[in-house]
Amino acid sequence: MQKALKNIDKYGYYVQESCFSESYCEKLKKILIEAPLDSVVQNKDKDFHGSNTTIIPNILPLNEAFINLAMNEKFINLASEYFKPGQFPSEKDPFQLSLMHARKVSKGAPAQELHIDSRLCGAKPPLLLHIFIYLDDCLCEGSGATQIVPGSHEYNRYSNQGDYLNTRELRVPKGSVVYLNSNLYHGSSAKKTDDDRWIITLAYSRWWIRQPAAIPYFTGWPRELSIEEKRLFGFFNYAEGNNNLRPGKSRGPLPKLVPENIDY
Ligand SMILES: O=C(O)CCC(=O)C(=O)O
């Protein structure tokens, strides 16, 4: 883990090859392929994601496999260390799951423009940690690998055309995991090969950053969530039960979802 943290700090990313088995990747991919159509977005030419790409924006409530993945011990341990700088000493839950989605690029998908996911360039200490899980091999030119600009997480500016000269493609086998400081310039490269390339993206953020979609308000969870899961998913970052907020100063209750008398 120290090596991963050091690399994320220095270069803005870390690649861990073949972390998950082939059968696990296939199992997750099957769930995504069979996802209800109303949870899937097909993208158009002019979208940020570009043509021949598919997004499933909120996969967390689709299947308990994704709940378990968000709770992955390695991810949580790494995030715990990653967010320590800048953390208020008495904070109990310094980070939360920010989002979890899936993205498929198919033959003909153009390169995605370089961008940052943290919204605030050069933010230090960092605000978010992004994790890409590759469900398909991405090993050759044209396979739609993620491209990154090493070291760009430190830049106090947004990306421009000149940055494309300094990109590096992350060609990795199925089951690999890529950790990104979310300030890092990145985007997928053009997809020219016949096979589809799926990745799962999950991000953890400091607890006080708005989740792009309010996870505690999702409905139709595939199973009851444990208190630990609810803590990670931000259920207590909106309401009375949040020990990080001063008593009486909560930002609006979430009465149906927060169990009473919680003591954690
Ligand atoms: O698909 C990829 O490799 C990167 C996706 C990405 O950066 C995004 O959708 O924001």
The ligand as a Gaussian input file, in Angstrom:
#p B3LYP/6-31G(d) Opt

LIG

0 1
 O      -13.017000       5.171000     -19.745000
 C      -11.948000       5.614000     -19.302000
 O      -10.871000       5.051000     -19.479000
 C      -11.925000       6.902000     -18.560000
 C      -13.310000       7.411000     -18.265000
 C      -13.321000       8.737000     -17.639000
 O      -12.339000       9.314000     -17.326000
 C      -14.611000       9.384000     -17.372000
 O      -15.651000       8.889000     -17.822000
 O      -14.607000      10.459000     -16.716000

